[in-house]
């Protein structure tokens, strides 16, 4: 069985915002990947960005500068 470890999970209220985040991160070589929203939380569109916990400040600053709106940001054991 895979061992769970803390991960940063960013959720979005729309699929458009989630897809924009994915394209932005790939374009700018930012850490993470798109995942289905974990059962522990709910989100408007069902998609979330999963990244290492130490990338939180980098990602929030980058999203703010790019105008990408997120719904919630949490650290979860995944």
C-alpha positions as YAML, in Angstrom:
chain: A
units: angstrom
residues:
- id: 1
  name: UNK
  ca: [0.00, 0.00, 0.00]
- id: 2
  name: UNK
  ca: [1.22, 3.47, -0.90]
- id: 3
  name: UNK
  ca: [2.23, 5.63, 2.04]
- id: 4
  name: UNK
  ca: [0.26, 8.88, 2.35]
- id: 5
  name: UNK
  ca: [2.12, 12.16, 2.71]
- id: 6
  name: UNK
  ca: [1.08, 15.82, 2.95]
- id: 7
  name: UNK
  ca: [0.23, 17.55, -0.31]
- id: 8
  name: UNK
  ca: [-1.01, 20.98, -1.25]
- id: 9
  name: UNK
  ca: [-4.44, 20.78, -2.91]
- id: 10
  name: UNK
  ca: [-5.86, 23.81, -4.72]
- id: 11
  name: UNK
  ca: [-9.50, 23.67, -5.83]
- id: 12
  name: UNK
  ca: [-11.34, 25.79, -8.38]
- id: 13
  name: UNK
  ca: [-14.93, 26.91, -8.79]
- id: 14
  name: UNK
  ca: [-14.90, 26.34, -12.55]
- id: 15
  name: UNK
  ca: [-13.37, 23.92, -15.00]
- id: 16
  name: UNK
  ca: [-12.10, 26.90, -16.99]
- id: 17
  name: UNK
  ca: [-10.02, 28.12, -14.03]
- id: 18
  name: UNK
  ca: [-8.64, 24.61, -13.42]
- id: 19
  name: UNK
  ca: [-7.62, 24.17, -17.06]
- id: 20
  name: UNK
  ca: [-6.10, 27.65, -17.09]
- id: 21
  name: UNK
  ca: [-4.08, 26.72, -13.99]
- id: 22
  name: UNK
  ca: [-2.82, 23.54, -15.63]
- id: 23
  name: UNK
  ca: [-1.75, 25.36, -18.81]
- id: 24
  name: UNK
  ca: [-0.14, 28.17, -16.79]
- id: 25
  name: UNK
  ca: [1.84, 25.76, -14.60]
- id: 26
  name: UNK
  ca: [3.05, 23.70, -17.55]
- id: 27
  name: UNK
  ca: [4.03, 26.84, -19.44]
- id: 28
  name: UNK
  ca: [5.94, 28.26, -16.48]
- id: 29
  name: UNK
  ca: [7.43, 24.99, -15.22]
- id: 30
  name: UNK
  ca: [5.61, 25.19, -11.87]
- id: 31
  name: UNK
  ca: [5.26, 22.05, -9.73]
- id: 32
  name: UNK
  ca: [2.15, 19.90, -9.52]
- id: 33
  name: UNK
  ca: [-0.47, 18.10, -11.56]
- id: 34
  name: UNK
  ca: [-4.23, 18.03, -12.06]
- id: 35
  name: UNK
  ca: [-6.20, 15.49, -9.99]
- id: 36
  name: UNK
  ca: [-9.84, 14.78, -9.22]
- id: 37
  name: UNK
  ca: [-10.94, 16.60, -6.06]
- id: 38
  name: UNK
  ca: [-10.29, 14.32, -3.06]
- id: 39
  name: UNK
  ca: [-13.35, 13.00, -1.20]
- id: 40
  name: UNK
  ca: [-12.34, 14.86, 1.94]
- id: 41
  name: UNK
  ca: [-13.29, 18.20, 0.37]
- id: 42
  name: UNK
  ca: [-15.77, 19.56, -2.13]
- id: 43
  name: UNK
  ca: [-15.20, 21.93, -5.02]
- id: 44
  name: UNK
  ca: [-17.30, 23.44, -7.75]
- id: 45
  name: UNK
  ca: [-15.72, 21.80, -10.77]
- id: 46
  name: UNK
  ca: [-14.35, 18.48, -9.49]
- id: 47
  name: UNK
  ca: [-10.74, 19.24, -10.47]
- id: 48
  name: UNK
  ca: [-7.85, 20.23, -8.21]
- id: 49
  name: UNK
  ca: [-4.15, 21.02, -8.51]
- id: 50
  name: UNK
  ca: [-1.89, 18.82, -6.35]
- id: 51
  name: UNK
  ca: [1.60, 20.05, -5.53]
- id: 52
  name: UNK
  ca: [4.30, 19.64, -2.88]
- id: 53
  name: UNK
  ca: [3.51, 21.56, 0.32]
- id: 54
  name: UNK
  ca: [6.68, 23.64, 0.00]
- id: 55
  name: UNK
  ca: [5.37, 25.10, -3.29]
- id: 56
  name: UNK
  ca: [2.45, 26.91, -1.63]
- id: 57
  name: UNK
  ca: [3.95, 30.41, -1.60]
- id: 58
  name: UNK
  ca: [5.36, 30.10, -5.12]
- id: 59
  name: UNK
  ca: [2.03, 28.89, -6.53]
- id: 60
  name: UNK
  ca: [-0.17, 31.43, -4.73]
- id: 61
  name: UNK
  ca: [2.06, 34.31, -5.83]
- id: 62
  name: UNK
  ca: [2.13, 33.04, -9.41]
- id: 63
  name: UNK
  ca: [-1.65, 32.50, -9.53]
- id: 64
  name: UNK
  ca: [-2.28, 35.98, -8.10]
- id: 65
  name: UNK
  ca: [0.02, 37.60, -10.66]
- id: 66
  name: UNK
  ca: [-1.61, 35.64, -13.49]
- id: 67
  name: UNK
  ca: [-5.14, 36.43, -12.30]
- id: 68
  name: UNK
  ca: [-6.04, 32.77, -11.74]
- id: 69
  name: UNK
  ca: [-8.78, 32.50, -9.13]
- id: 70
  name: UNK
  ca: [-8.92, 29.50, -6.82]
- id: 71
  name: UNK
  ca: [-11.69, 28.35, -4.54]
- id: 72
  name: UNK
  ca: [-9.76, 26.73, -1.68]
- id: 73
  name: UNK
  ca: [-6.25, 25.77, -0.74]
- id: 74
  name: UNK
  ca: [-5.54, 22.97, 1.77]
- id: 75
  name: UNK
  ca: [-2.83, 20.62, 2.96]
- id: 76
  name: UNK
  ca: [-4.13, 17.03, 2.89]
- id: 77
  name: UNK
  ca: [-2.65, 13.59, 3.47]
- id: 78
  name: UNK
  ca: [-2.79, 11.98, 0.02]
...
